[in-house]
Amino acid sequence: LRGTLPFVRSLLSRSLGVSGADALAATLLLRSGRVQATRTHLDLYLPLDAASLAVRLSGLDLNPGWMPALGRIVQFHFV
């Protein structure tokens, strides 16, 4: 993982047009919203204006669906 993480950071930074770990975190992760977890689902509800255009254009906001590691279906909802 130590060798892979810098590559993934670099790839994401180039894809999203940002530089630096703080800018990358702000673009990808720092969002206000609501999480609803049930036995079978993990739903993330985000306001539509919280959606980053760069993230949307890169396809990183697509619903991952079934995530075996979580044992749940993961979905994003922009409301």
mmCIF file of the N, C-alpha and C atoms, coordinates in Angstrom:
data_MODEL
# 
_entry.id   MODEL 
# 
loop_
_atom_site.group_PDB 
_atom_site.id 
_atom_site.type_symbol 
_atom_site.label_atom_id 
_atom_site.label_alt_id 
_atom_site.label_comp_id 
_atom_site.label_asym_id 
_atom_site.label_entity_id 
_atom_site.label_seq_id 
_atom_site.pdbx_PDB_ins_code 
_atom_site.Cartn_x 
_atom_site.Cartn_y 
_atom_site.Cartn_z 
_atom_site.occupancy 
_atom_site.B_iso_or_equiv 
_atom_site.pdbx_formal_charge 
_atom_site.auth_seq_id 
_atom_site.auth_comp_id 
_atom_site.auth_asym_id 
_atom_site.auth_atom_id 
_atom_site.pdbx_PDB_model_num 
ATOM 1   N N  . LEU A 1 1  ? 0.825   -1.197 0.000   1.00 0.00 ? 1  LEU A N  1 
ATOM 2   C CA . LEU A 1 1  ? 0.000   0.000  0.000   1.00 0.00 ? 1  LEU A CA 1 
ATOM 3   C C  . LEU A 1 1  ? 0.868   1.260  0.000   1.00 0.00 ? 1  LEU A C  1 
ATOM 4   N N  . ARG A 1 2  ? 2.011   1.194  0.679   1.00 0.00 ? 2  ARG A N  1 
ATOM 5   C CA . ARG A 1 2  ? 2.910   2.351  0.714   1.00 0.00 ? 2  ARG A CA 1 
ATOM 6   C C  . ARG A 1 2  ? 3.365   2.776  -0.677  1.00 0.00 ? 2  ARG A C  1 
ATOM 7   N N  . GLY A 1 3  ? 3.611   1.815  -1.519  1.00 0.00 ? 3  GLY A N  1 
ATOM 8   C CA . GLY A 1 3  ? 4.047   2.126  -2.870  1.00 0.00 ? 3  GLY A CA 1 
ATOM 9   C C  . GLY A 1 3  ? 2.910   2.528  -3.792  1.00 0.00 ? 3  GLY A C  1 
ATOM 10  N N  . THR A 1 4  ? 1.715   2.056  -3.496  1.00 0.00 ? 4  THR A N  1 
ATOM 11  C CA . THR A 1 4  ? 0.561   2.320  -4.351  1.00 0.00 ? 4  THR A CA 1 
ATOM 12  C C  . THR A 1 4  ? -0.087  3.667  -4.067  1.00 0.00 ? 4  THR A C  1 
ATOM 13  N N  . LEU A 1 5  ? -0.124  4.066  -2.804  1.00 0.00 ? 5  LEU A N  1 
ATOM 14  C CA . LEU A 1 5  ? -0.819  5.290  -2.422  1.00 0.00 ? 5  LEU A CA 1 
ATOM 15  C C  . LEU A 1 5  ? -0.295  6.542  -3.131  1.00 0.00 ? 5  LEU A C  1 
ATOM 16  N N  . PRO A 1 6  ? 1.021   6.747  -3.236  1.00 0.00 ? 6  PRO A N  1 
ATOM 17  C CA . PRO A 1 6  ? 1.489   7.926  -3.978  1.00 0.00 ? 6  PRO A CA 1 
ATOM 18  C C  . PRO A 1 6  ? 1.041   7.915  -5.445  1.00 0.00 ? 6  PRO A C  1 
ATOM 19  N N  . PHE A 1 7  ? 1.020   6.747  -6.057  1.00 0.00 ? 7  PHE A N  1 
ATOM 20  C CA . PHE A 1 7  ? 0.562   6.640  -7.442  1.00 0.00 ? 7  PHE A CA 1 
ATOM 21  C C  . PHE A 1 7  ? -0.912  7.018  -7.557  1.00 0.00 ? 7  PHE A C  1 
ATOM 22  N N  . VAL A 1 8  ? -1.737  6.496  -6.643  1.00 0.00 ? 8  VAL A N  1 
ATOM 23  C CA . VAL A 1 8  ? -3.173  6.798  -6.665  1.00 0.00 ? 8  VAL A CA 1 
ATOM 24  C C  . VAL A 1 8  ? -3.401  8.285  -6.428  1.00 0.00 ? 8  VAL A C  1 
ATOM 25  N N  . ARG A 1 9  ? -2.681  8.874  -5.468  1.00 0.00 ? 9  ARG A N  1 
ATOM 26  C CA . ARG A 1 9  ? -2.800  10.322 -5.225  1.00 0.00 ? 9  ARG A CA 1 
ATOM 27  C C  . ARG A 1 9  ? -2.455  11.115 -6.479  1.00 0.00 ? 9  ARG A C  1 
ATOM 28  N N  . SER A 1 10 ? -1.364  10.740 -7.119  1.00 0.00 ? 10 SER A N  1 
ATOM 29  C CA . SER A 1 10 ? -0.931  11.439 -8.329  1.00 0.00 ? 10 SER A CA 1 
ATOM 30  C C  . SER A 1 10 ? -1.963  11.304 -9.442  1.00 0.00 ? 10 SER A C  1 
ATOM 31  N N  . LEU A 1 11 ? -2.465  10.115 -9.633  1.00 0.00 ? 11 LEU A N  1 
ATOM 32  C CA . LEU A 1 11 ? -3.469  9.865  -10.668 1.00 0.00 ? 11 LEU A CA 1 
ATOM 33  C C  . LEU A 1 11 ? -4.734  10.680 -10.409 1.00 0.00 ? 11 LEU A C  1 
ATOM 34  N N  . LEU A 1 12 ? -5.218  10.670 -9.169  1.00 0.00 ? 12 LEU A N  1 
ATOM 35  C CA . LEU A 1 12 ? -6.415  11.437 -8.824  1.00 0.00 ? 12 LEU A CA 1 
ATOM 36  C C  . LEU A 1 12 ? -6.174  12.940 -8.961  1.00 0.00 ? 12 LEU A C  1 
ATOM 37  N N  . SER A 1 13 ? -5.026  13.409 -8.509  1.00 0.00 ? 13 SER A N  1 
ATOM 38  C CA . SER A 1 13 ? -4.711  14.835 -8.610  1.00 0.00 ? 13 SER A CA 1 
ATOM 39  C C  . SER A 1 13 ? -4.709  15.298 -10.058 1.00 0.00 ? 13 SER A C  1 
ATOM 40  N N  . ARG A 1 14 ? -4.086  14.529 -10.936 1.00 0.00 ? 14 ARG A N  1 
ATOM 41  C CA . ARG A 1 14 ? -4.069  14.886 -12.358 1.00 0.00 ? 14 ARG A CA 1 
ATOM 42  C C  . ARG A 1 14 ? -5.465  14.828 -12.957 1.00 0.00 ? 14 ARG A C  1 
ATOM 43  N N  . SER A 1 15 ? -6.203  13.791 -12.623 1.00 0.00 ? 15 SER A N  1 
ATOM 44  C CA . SER A 1 15 ? -7.544  13.616 -13.167 1.00 0.00 ? 15 SER A CA 1 
ATOM 45  C C  . SER A 1 15 ? -8.484  14.737 -12.735 1.00 0.00 ? 15 SER A C  1 
ATOM 46  N N  . LEU A 1 16 ? -8.340  15.197 -11.498 1.00 0.00 ? 16 LEU A N  1 
ATOM 47  C CA . LEU A 1 16 ? -9.231  16.222 -10.961 1.00 0.00 ? 16 LEU A CA 1 
ATOM 48  C C  . LEU A 1 16 ? -8.683  17.637 -11.125 1.00 0.00 ? 16 LEU A C  1 
ATOM 49  N N  . GLY A 1 17 ? -7.444  17.753 -11.578 1.00 0.00 ? 17 GLY A N  1 
ATOM 50  C CA . GLY A 1 17 ? -6.855  19.073 -11.790 1.00 0.00 ? 17 GLY A CA 1 
ATOM 51  C C  . GLY A 1 17 ? -6.541  19.817 -10.506 1.00 0.00 ? 17 GLY A C  1 
ATOM 52  N N  . VAL A 1 18 ? -6.130  19.089 -9.468  1.00 0.00 ? 18 VAL A N  1 
ATOM 53  C CA . VAL A 1 18 ? -5.762  19.717 -8.196  1.00 0.00 ? 18 VAL A CA 1 
ATOM 54  C C  . VAL A 1 18 ? -4.343  19.311 -7.837  1.00 0.00 ? 18 VAL A C  1 
ATOM 55  N N  . SER A 1 19 ? -3.712  20.105 -6.976  1.00 0.00 ? 19 SER A N  1 
ATOM 56  C CA . SER A 1 19 ? -2.371  19.740 -6.524  1.00 0.00 ? 19 SER A CA 1 
ATOM 57  C C  . SER A 1 19 ? -2.314  19.833 -5.007  1.00 0.00 ? 19 SER A C  1 
ATOM 58  N N  . GLY A 1 20 ? -1.634  18.897 -4.398  1.00 0.00 ? 20 GLY A N  1 
ATOM 59  C CA . GLY A 1 20 ? -1.486  18.868 -2.952  1.00 0.00 ? 20 GLY A CA 1 
ATOM 60  C C  . GLY A 1 20 ? -2.534  17.999 -2.277  1.00 0.00 ? 20 GLY A C  1 
ATOM 61  N N  . ALA A 1 21 ? -2.120  17.411 -1.163  1.00 0.00 ? 21 ALA A N  1 
ATOM 62  C CA . ALA A 1 21 ? -2.996  16.496 -0.428  1.00 0.00 ? 21 ALA A CA 1 
ATOM 63  C C  . ALA A 1 21 ? -4.230  17.205 0.115   1.00 0.00 ? 21 ALA A C  1 
ATOM 64  N N  . ASP A 1 22 ? -4.070  18.445 0.583   1.00 0.00 ? 22 ASP A N  1 
ATOM 65  C CA . ASP A 1 22 ? -5.216  19.180 1.135   1.00 0.00 ? 22 ASP A CA 1 
ATOM 66  C C  . ASP A 1 22 ? -6.260  19.470 0.067   1.00 0.00 ? 22 ASP A C  1 
ATOM 67  N N  . ALA A 1 23 ? -5.814  19.891 -1.108  1.00 0.00 ? 23 ALA A N  1 
ATOM 68  C CA . ALA A 1 23 ? -6.746  20.186 -2.201  1.00 0.00 ? 23 ALA A CA 1 
ATOM 69  C C  . ALA A 1 23 ? -7.444  18.911 -2.666  1.00 0.00 ? 23 ALA A C  1 
ATOM 70  N N  . LEU A 1 24 ? -6.712  17.819 -2.704  1.00 0.00 ? 24 LEU A N  1 
ATOM 71  C CA . LEU A 1 24 ? -7.305  16.541 -3.106  1.00 0.00 ? 24 LEU A CA 1 
ATOM 72  C C  . LEU A 1 24 ? -8.362  16.100 -2.090  1.00 0.00 ? 24 LEU A C  1 
ATOM 73  N N  . ALA A 1 25 ? -8.044  16.213 -0.805  1.00 0.00 ? 25 ALA A N  1 
ATOM 74  C CA . ALA A 1 25 ? -9.014  15.846 0.238   1.00 0.00 ? 25 ALA A CA 1 
ATOM 75  C C  . ALA A 1 25 ? -10.247 16.735 0.167   1.00 0.00 ? 25 ALA A C  1 
ATOM 76  N N  . ALA A 1 26 ? -10.049 18.031 -0.058  1.00 0.00 ? 26 ALA A N  1 
ATOM 77  C CA . ALA A 1 26 ? -11.184 18.954 -0.139  1.00 0.00 ? 26 ALA A CA 1 
ATOM 78  C C  . ALA A 1 26 ? -12.070 18.627 -1.334  1.00 0.00 ? 26 ALA A C  1 
ATOM 79  N N  . THR A 1 27 ? -11.470 18.244 -2.441  1.00 0.00 ? 27 THR A N  1 
ATOM 80  C CA . THR A 1 27 ? -12.235 17.935 -3.648  1.00 0.00 ? 27 THR A CA 1 
ATOM 81  C C  . THR A 1 27 ? -12.995 16.622 -3.517  1.00 0.00 ? 27 THR A C  1 
ATOM 82  N N  . LEU A 1 28 ? -12.375 15.626 -2.924  1.00 0.00 ? 28 LEU A N  1 
ATOM 83  C CA . LEU A 1 28 ? -12.978 14.290 -2.863  1.00 0.00 ? 28 LEU A CA 1 
ATOM 84  C C  . LEU A 1 28 ? -13.778 13.992 -1.601  1.00 0.00 ? 28 LEU A C  1 
ATOM 85  N N  . LEU A 1 29 ? -13.293 14.443 -0.459  1.00 0.00 ? 29 LEU A N  1 
ATOM 86  C CA . LEU A 1 29 ? -13.813 13.914 0.797   1.00 0.00 ? 29 LEU A CA 1 
ATOM 87  C C  . LEU A 1 29 ? -14.572 14.884 1.683   1.00 0.00 ? 29 LEU A C  1 
ATOM 88  N N  . LEU A 1 30 ? -14.210 16.135 1.671   1.00 0.00 ? 30 LEU A N  1 
ATOM 89  C CA . LEU A 1 30 ? -14.782 17.078 2.632   1.00 0.00 ? 30 LEU A CA 1 
ATOM 90  C C  . LEU A 1 30 ? -16.113 17.611 2.138   1.00 0.00 ? 30 LEU A C  1 
ATOM 91  N N  . ARG A 1 31 ? -17.159 16.871 2.427   1.00 0.00 ? 31 ARG A N  1 
ATOM 92  C CA . ARG A 1 31 ? -18.515 17.214 1.993   1.00 0.00 ? 31 ARG A CA 1 
ATOM 93  C C  . ARG A 1 31 ? -19.469 17.061 3.165   1.00 0.00 ? 31 ARG A C  1 
ATOM 94  N N  . SER A 1 32 ? -20.438 17.953 3.246   1.00 0.00 ? 32 SER A N  1 
ATOM 95  C CA . SER A 1 32 ? -21.490 17.824 4.256   1.00 0.00 ? 32 SER A CA 1 
ATOM 96  C C  . SER A 1 32 ? -22.615 16.992 3.670   1.00 0.00 ? 32 SER A C  1 
ATOM 97  N N  . GLY A 1 33 ? -23.156 16.134 4.462   1.00 0.00 ? 33 GLY A N  1 
ATOM 98  C CA . GLY A 1 33 ? -24.252 15.304 3.993   1.00 0.00 ? 33 GLY A CA 1 
ATOM 99  C C  . GLY A 1 33 ? -24.774 14.440 5.121   1.00 0.00 ? 33 GLY A C  1 
ATOM 100 N N  . ARG A 1 34 ? -25.545 13.443 4.754   1.00 0.00 ? 34 ARG A N  1 
ATOM 101 C CA . ARG A 1 34 ? -26.161 12.546 5.726   1.00 0.00 ? 34 ARG A CA 1 
ATOM 102 C C  . ARG A 1 34 ? -25.902 11.114 5.287   1.00 0.00 ? 34 ARG A C  1 
ATOM 103 N N  . VAL A 1 35 ? -25.579 10.273 6.246   1.00 0.00 ? 35 VAL A N  1 
ATOM 104 C CA . VAL A 1 35 ? -25.353 8.851  5.987   1.00 0.00 ? 35 VAL A CA 1 
ATOM 105 C C  . VAL A 1 35 ? -26.472 8.066  6.659   1.00 0.00 ? 35 VAL A C  1 
ATOM 106 N N  . GLN A 1 36 ? -27.068 7.172  5.903   1.00 0.00 ? 36 GLN A N  1 
ATOM 107 C CA . GLN A 1 36 ? -28.103 6.292  6.448   1.00 0.00 ? 36 GLN A CA 1 
ATOM 108 C C  . GLN A 1 36 ? -27.649 4.857  6.221   1.00 0.00 ? 36 GLN A C  1 
ATOM 109 N N  . ALA A 1 37 ? -27.492 4.124  7.308   1.00 0.00 ? 37 ALA A N  1 
ATOM 110 C CA . ALA A 1 37 ? -27.036 2.737  7.222   1.00 0.00 ? 37 ALA A CA 1 
ATOM 111 C C  . ALA A 1 37 ? -28.132 1.800  7.693   1.00 0.00 ? 37 ALA A C  1 
ATOM 112 N N  . THR A 1 38 ? -28.377 0.783  6.889   1.00 0.00 ? 38 THR A N  1 
ATOM 113 C CA . THR A 1 38 ? -29.284 -0.291 7.280   1.00 0.00 ? 38 THR A CA 1 
ATOM 114 C C  . THR A 1 38 ? -28.495 -1.593 7.218   1.00 0.00 ? 38 THR A C  1 
ATOM 115 N N  . ARG A 1 39 ? -29.158 -2.683 7.461   1.00 0.00 ? 39 ARG A N  1 
ATOM 116 C CA . ARG A 1 39 ? -28.494 -3.981 7.422   1.00 0.00 ? 39 ARG A CA 1 
ATOM 117 C C  . ARG A 1 39 ? -27.937 -4.303 6.041   1.00 0.00 ? 39 ARG A C  1 
ATOM 118 N N  . THR A 1 40 ? -28.559 -3.742 5.000   1.00 0.00 ? 40 THR A N  1 
ATOM 119 C CA . THR A 1 40 ? -28.175 -4.087 3.629   1.00 0.00 ? 40 THR A CA 1 
ATOM 120 C C  . THR A 1 40 ? -27.626 -2.925 2.814   1.00 0.00 ? 40 THR A C  1 
ATOM 121 N N  . HIS A 1 41 ? -27.827 -1.689 3.271   1.00 0.00 ? 41 HIS A N  1 
ATOM 122 C CA . HIS A 1 41 ? -27.463 -0.524 2.463   1.00 0.00 ? 41 HIS A CA 1 
ATOM 123 C C  . HIS A 1 41 ? -26.675 0.510  3.265   1.00 0.00 ? 41 HIS A C  1 
ATOM 124 N N  . LEU A 1 42 ? -25.845 1.241  2.547   1.00 0.00 ? 42 LEU A N  1 
ATOM 125 C CA . LEU A 1 42 ? -25.189 2.434  3.067   1.00 0.00 ? 42 LEU A CA 1 
ATOM 126 C C  . LEU A 1 42 ? -25.486 3.534  2.052   1.00 0.00 ? 42 LEU A C  1 
ATOM 127 N N  . ASP A 1 43 ? -26.360 4.456  2.424   1.00 0.00 ? 43 ASP A N  1 
ATOM 128 C CA . ASP A 1 43 ? -26.784 5.525  1.523   1.00 0.00 ? 43 ASP A CA 1 
ATOM 129 C C  . ASP A 1 43 ? -26.204 6.843  1.993   1.00 0.00 ? 43 ASP A C  1 
ATOM 130 N N  . LEU A 1 44 ? -25.563 7.560  1.068   1.00 0.00 ? 44 LEU A N  1 
ATOM 131 C CA . LEU A 1 44 ? -24.990 8.865  1.364   1.00 0.00 ? 44 LEU A CA 1 
ATOM 132 C C  . LEU A 1 44 ? -25.808 9.917  0.642   1.00 0.00 ? 44 LEU A C  1 
ATOM 133 N N  . TYR A 1 45 ? -26.400 10.825 1.408   1.00 0.00 ? 45 TYR A N  1 
ATOM 134 C CA . TYR A 1 45 ? -27.233 11.895 0.861   1.00 0.00 ? 45 TYR A CA 1 
ATOM 135 C C  . TYR A 1 45 ? -26.444 13.196 0.920   1.00 0.00 ? 45 TYR A C  1 
ATOM 136 N N  . LEU A 1 46 ? -26.242 13.803 -0.238  1.00 0.00 ? 46 LEU A N  1 
ATOM 137 C CA . LEU A 1 46 ? -25.480 15.042 -0.341  1.00 0.00 ? 46 LEU A CA 1 
ATOM 138 C C  . LEU A 1 46 ? -26.312 16.090 -1.054  1.00 0.00 ? 46 LEU A C  1 
ATOM 139 N N  . PRO A 1 47 ? -26.200 17.358 -0.624  1.00 0.00 ? 47 PRO A N  1 
ATOM 140 C CA . PRO A 1 47 ? -26.906 18.403 -1.364  1.00 0.00 ? 47 PRO A CA 1 
ATOM 141 C C  . PRO A 1 47 ? -26.329 18.517 -2.774  1.00 0.00 ? 47 PRO A C  1 
ATOM 142 N N  . LEU A 1 48 ? -27.173 18.818 -3.718  1.00 0.00 ? 48 LEU A N  1 
ATOM 143 C CA . LEU A 1 48 ? -26.742 18.901 -5.114  1.00 0.00 ? 48 LEU A CA 1 
ATOM 144 C C  . LEU A 1 48 ? -25.605 19.896 -5.294  1.00 0.00 ? 48 LEU A C  1 
ATOM 145 N N  . ASP A 1 49 ? -25.643 21.005 -4.560  1.00 0.00 ? 49 ASP A N  1 
ATOM 146 C CA . ASP A 1 49 ? -24.587 22.013 -4.715  1.00 0.00 ? 49 ASP A CA 1 
ATOM 147 C C  . ASP A 1 49 ? -23.261 21.583 -4.078  1.00 0.00 ? 49 ASP A C  1 
ATOM 148 N N  . ALA A 1 50 ? -23.250 20.475 -3.336  1.00 0.00 ? 50 ALA A N  1 
ATOM 149 C CA . ALA A 1 50 ? -22.008 19.956 -2.765  1.00 0.00 ? 50 ALA A CA 1 
ATOM 150 C C  . ALA A 1 50 ? -21.256 19.077 -3.759  1.00 0.00 ? 50 ALA A C  1 
ATOM 151 N N  . ALA A 1 51 ? -21.896 18.759 -4.866  1.00 0.00 ? 51 ALA A N  1 
ATOM 152 C CA . ALA A 1 51 ? -21.263 17.904 -5.872  1.00 0.00 ? 51 ALA A CA 1 
ATOM 153 C C  . ALA A 1 51 ? -20.177 18.689 -6.602  1.00 0.00 ? 51 ALA A C  1 
ATOM 154 N N  . SER A 1 52 ? -18.991 18.133 -6.621  1.00 0.00 ? 52 SER A N  1 
ATOM 155 C CA . SER A 1 52 ? -17.871 18.748 -7.332  1.00 0.00 ? 52 SER A CA 1 
ATOM 156 C C  . SER A 1 52 ? -17.966 18.392 -8.813  1.00 0.00 ? 52 SER A C  1 
ATOM 157 N N  . LEU A 1 53 ? -17.911 19.393 -9.660  1.00 0.00 ? 53 LEU A N  1 
ATOM 158 C CA . LEU A 1 53 ? -17.984 19.147 -11.102 1.00 0.00 ? 53 LEU A CA 1 
ATOM 159 C C  . LEU A 1 53 ? -16.838 18.250 -11.561 1.00 0.00 ? 53 LEU A C  1 
ATOM 160 N N  . ALA A 1 54 ? -15.643 18.481 -11.028 1.00 0.00 ? 54 ALA A N  1 
ATOM 161 C CA . ALA A 1 54 ? -14.491 17.659 -11.415 1.00 0.00 ? 54 ALA A CA 1 
ATOM 162 C C  . ALA A 1 54 ? -14.706 16.198 -11.036 1.00 0.00 ? 54 ALA A C  1 
ATOM 163 N N  . VAL A 1 55 ? -15.257 15.965 -9.857  1.00 0.00 ? 55 VAL A N  1 
ATOM 164 C CA . VAL A 1 55 ? -15.519 14.594 -9.410  1.00 0.00 ? 55 VAL A CA 1 
ATOM 165 C C  . VAL A 1 55 ? -16.601 13.961 -10.271 1.00 0.00 ? 55 VAL A C  1 
ATOM 166 N N  . ARG A 1 56 ? -17.645 14.721 -10.571 1.00 0.00 ? 56 ARG A N  1 
ATOM 167 C CA . ARG A 1 56 ? -18.738 14.188 -11.397 1.00 0.00 ? 56 ARG A CA 1 
ATOM 168 C C  . ARG A 1 56 ? -18.240 13.845 -12.797 1.00 0.00 ? 56 ARG A C  1 
ATOM 169 N N  . LEU A 1 57 ? -17.450 14.743 -13.403 1.00 0.00 ? 57 LEU A N  1 
ATOM 170 C CA . LEU A 1 57 ? -16.946 14.498 -14.760 1.00 0.00 ? 57 LEU A CA 1 
ATOM 171 C C  . LEU A 1 57 ? -15.996 13.306 -14.818 1.00 0.00 ? 57 LEU A C  1 
ATOM 172 N N  . SER A 1 58 ? -15.269 13.064 -13.735 1.00 0.00 ? 58 SER A N  1 
ATOM 173 C CA . SER A 1 58 ? -14.338 11.934 -13.722 1.00 0.00 ? 58 SER A CA 1 
ATOM 174 C C  . SER A 1 58 ? -15.036 10.611 -13.407 1.00 0.00 ? 58 SER A C  1 
ATOM 175 N N  . GLY A 1 59 ? -16.322 10.679 -13.019 1.00 0.00 ? 59 GLY A N  1 
ATOM 176 C CA . GLY A 1 59 ? -17.076 9.464  -12.740 1.00 0.00 ? 59 GLY A CA 1 
ATOM 177 C C  . GLY A 1 59 ? -16.856 8.887  -11.355 1.00 0.00 ? 59 GLY A C  1 
ATOM 178 N N  . LEU A 1 60 ? -16.203 9.644  -10.476 1.00 0.00 ? 60 LEU A N  1 
ATOM 179 C CA . LEU A 1 60 ? -15.925 9.132  -9.139  1.00 0.00 ? 60 LEU A CA 1 
ATOM 180 C C  . LEU A 1 60 ? -17.142 9.152  -8.220  1.00 0.00 ? 60 LEU A C  1 
ATOM 181 N N  . ASP A 1 61 ? -18.245 9.713  -8.690  1.00 0.00 ? 61 ASP A N  1 
ATOM 182 C CA . ASP A 1 61 ? -19.464 9.750  -7.875  1.00 0.00 ? 61 ASP A CA 1 
ATOM 183 C C  . ASP A 1 61 ? -20.464 8.674  -8.296  1.00 0.00 ? 61 ASP A C  1 
ATOM 184 N N  . LEU A 1 62 ? -20.048 7.765  -9.162  1.00 0.00 ? 62 LEU A N  1 
ATOM 185 C CA . LEU A 1 62 ? -20.945 6.685  -9.583  1.00 0.00 ? 62 LEU A CA 1 
ATOM 186 C C  . LEU A 1 62 ? -21.227 5.760  -8.407  1.00 0.00 ? 62 LEU A C  1 
ATOM 187 N N  . ASN A 1 63 ? -22.420 5.228  -8.355  1.00 0.00 ? 63 ASN A N  1 
ATOM 188 C CA . ASN A 1 63 ? -22.780 4.316  -7.278  1.00 0.00 ? 63 ASN A CA 1 
ATOM 189 C C  . ASN A 1 63 ? -21.961 3.042  -7.389  1.00 0.00 ? 63 ASN A C  1 
ATOM 190 N N  . PRO A 1 64 ? -21.198 2.713  -6.337  1.00 0.00 ? 64 PRO A N  1 
ATOM 191 C CA . PRO A 1 64 ? -20.402 1.490  -6.399  1.00 0.00 ? 64 PRO A CA 1 
ATOM 192 C C  . PRO A 1 64 ? -21.242 0.225  -6.331  1.00 0.00 ? 64 PRO A C  1 
ATOM 193 N N  . GLY A 1 65 ? -22.459 0.327  -5.785  1.00 0.00 ? 65 GLY A N  1 
ATOM 194 C CA . GLY A 1 65 ? -23.300 -0.863 -5.682  1.00 0.00 ? 65 GLY A CA 1 
ATOM 195 C C  . GLY A 1 65 ? -22.826 -1.785 -4.575  1.00 0.00 ? 65 GLY A C  1 
ATOM 196 N N  . TRP A 1 66 ? -22.890 -3.086 -4.815  1.00 0.00 ? 66 TRP A N  1 
ATOM 197 C CA . TRP A 1 66 ? -22.524 -4.068 -3.800  1.00 0.00 ? 66 TRP A CA 1 
ATOM 198 C C  . TRP A 1 66 ? -21.040 -3.977 -3.494  1.00 0.00 ? 66 TRP A C  1 
ATOM 199 N N  . MET A 1 67 ? -20.714 -3.796 -2.205  1.00 0.00 ? 67 MET A N  1 
ATOM 200 C CA . MET A 1 67 ? -19.324 -3.735 -1.747  1.00 0.00 ? 67 MET A CA 1 
ATOM 201 C C  . MET A 1 67 ? -19.096 -4.902 -0.792  1.00 0.00 ? 67 MET A C  1 
ATOM 202 N N  . PRO A 1 68 ? -18.483 -5.981 -1.265  1.00 0.00 ? 68 PRO A N  1 
ATOM 203 C CA . PRO A 1 68 ? -18.299 -7.164 -0.420  1.00 0.00 ? 68 PRO A CA 1 
ATOM 204 C C  . PRO A 1 68 ? -17.578 -6.868 0.898   1.00 0.00 ? 68 PRO A C  1 
ATOM 205 N N  . ALA A 1 69 ? -16.599 -5.963 0.873   1.00 0.00 ? 69 ALA A N  1 
ATOM 206 C CA . ALA A 1 69 ? -15.852 -5.654 2.096   1.00 0.00 ? 69 ALA A CA 1 
ATOM 207 C C  . ALA A 1 69 ? -16.744 -5.025 3.165   1.00 0.00 ? 69 ALA A C  1 
ATOM 208 N N  . LEU A 1 70 ? -17.784 -4.311 2.741   1.00 0.00 ? 70 LEU A N  1 
ATOM 209 C CA . LEU A 1 70 ? -18.718 -3.686 3.680   1.00 0.00 ? 70 LEU A CA 1 
ATOM 210 C C  . LEU A 1 70 ? -19.938 -4.560 3.941   1.00 0.00 ? 70 LEU A C  1 
ATOM 211 N N  . GLY A 1 71 ? -20.176 -5.491 3.041   1.00 0.00 ? 71 GLY A N  1 
ATOM 212 C CA . GLY A 1 71 ? -21.360 -6.331 3.159   1.00 0.00 ? 71 GLY A CA 1 
ATOM 213 C C  . GLY A 1 71 ? -22.647 -5.558 2.932   1.00 0.00 ? 71 GLY A C  1 
ATOM 214 N N  . ARG A 1 72 ? -22.545 -4.478 2.139   1.00 0.00 ? 72 ARG A N  1 
ATOM 215 C CA . ARG A 1 72 ? -23.705 -3.608 1.895   1.00 0.00 ? 72 ARG A CA 1 
ATOM 216 C C  . ARG A 1 72 ? -23.661 -3.060 0.469   1.00 0.00 ? 72 ARG A C  1 
ATOM 217 N N  . ILE A 1 73 ? -24.804 -2.563 0.049   1.00 0.00 ? 73 ILE A N  1 
ATOM 218 C CA . ILE A 1 73 ? -24.907 -1.818 -1.203  1.00 0.00 ? 73 ILE A CA 1 
ATOM 219 C C  . ILE A 1 73 ? -24.668 -0.348 -0.866  1.00 0.00 ? 73 ILE A C  1 
ATOM 220 N N  . VAL A 1 74 ? -23.759 0.287  -1.582  1.00 0.00 ? 74 VAL A N  1 
ATOM 221 C CA . VAL A 1 74 ? -23.422 1.694  -1.336  1.00 0.00 ? 74 VAL A CA 1 
ATOM 222 C C  . VAL A 1 74 ? -23.973 2.538  -2.478  1.00 0.00 ? 74 VAL A C  1 
ATOM 223 N N  . GLN A 1 75 ? -24.693 3.604  -2.113  1.00 0.00 ? 75 GLN A N  1 
ATOM 224 C CA . GLN A 1 75 ? -25.273 4.491  -3.123  1.00 0.00 ? 75 GLN A CA 1 
ATOM 225 C C  . GLN A 1 75 ? -25.126 5.944  -2.695  1.00 0.00 ? 75 GLN A C  1 
ATOM 226 N N  . PHE A 1 76 ? -24.874 6.804  -3.687  1.00 0.00 ? 76 PHE A N  1 
ATOM 227 C CA . PHE A 1 76 ? -24.842 8.250  -3.482  1.00 0.00 ? 76 PHE A CA 1 
ATOM 228 C C  . PHE A 1 76 ? -26.165 8.825  -3.969  1.00 0.00 ? 76 PHE A C  1 
ATOM 229 N N  . HIS A 1 77 ? -26.706 9.762  -3.213  1.00 0.00 ? 77 HIS A N  1 
ATOM 230 C CA . HIS A 1 77 ? -27.944 10.445 -3.597  1.00 0.00 ? 77 HIS A CA 1 
ATOM 231 C C  . HIS A 1 77 ? -27.681 11.946 -3.535  1.00 0.00 ? 77 HIS A C  1 
ATOM 232 N N  . PHE A 1 78 ? -27.824 12.634 -4.651  1.00 0.00 ? 78 PHE A N  1 
ATOM 233 C CA . PHE A 1 78 ? -27.681 14.091 -4.683  1.00 0.00 ? 78 PHE A CA 1 
ATOM 234 C C  . PHE A 1 78 ? -29.074 14.688 -4.681  1.00 0.00 ? 78 PHE A C  1 
ATOM 235 N N  . VAL A 1 79 ? -29.412 15.389 -3.610  1.00 0.00 ? 79 VAL A N  1 
ATOM 236 C CA . VAL A 1 79 ? -30.770 15.922 -3.434  1.00 0.00 ? 79 VAL A CA 1 
ATOM 237 C C  . VAL A 1 79 ? -30.753 17.431 -3.252  1.00 0.00 ? 79 VAL A C  1 
# 
